[in-house]
Amino acid sequence: MEKMFCIGVMLGAIGGALAVANSYKMRSLVKKSQAEFIDKVNEMMDEKLDSCSKQQTGEDAEKKHK
């Protein structure tokens, strides 16, 4: 669900930016901010995946000890 939201935000940002930005400076600024946003979203997703994998690893270790 979060992934779909992030994709929607990115597509909306790209579409809005392309509709509004007519100058080269504005387009380059928008591209830079989009790249930063995508990097932050990727970091958030990596953290979530890491925490999920650590949680599963802990559950697997508990099963082995039983």
Protein Blocks (a to p, Z undefined) as FASTA:
>chain_A
ZZmmmmmmmmmmmmmmmmmmmbfklmmmmmmmmmmmmmmmmmmmmmmmmmmmmmmmmmmm
mmmmZZ
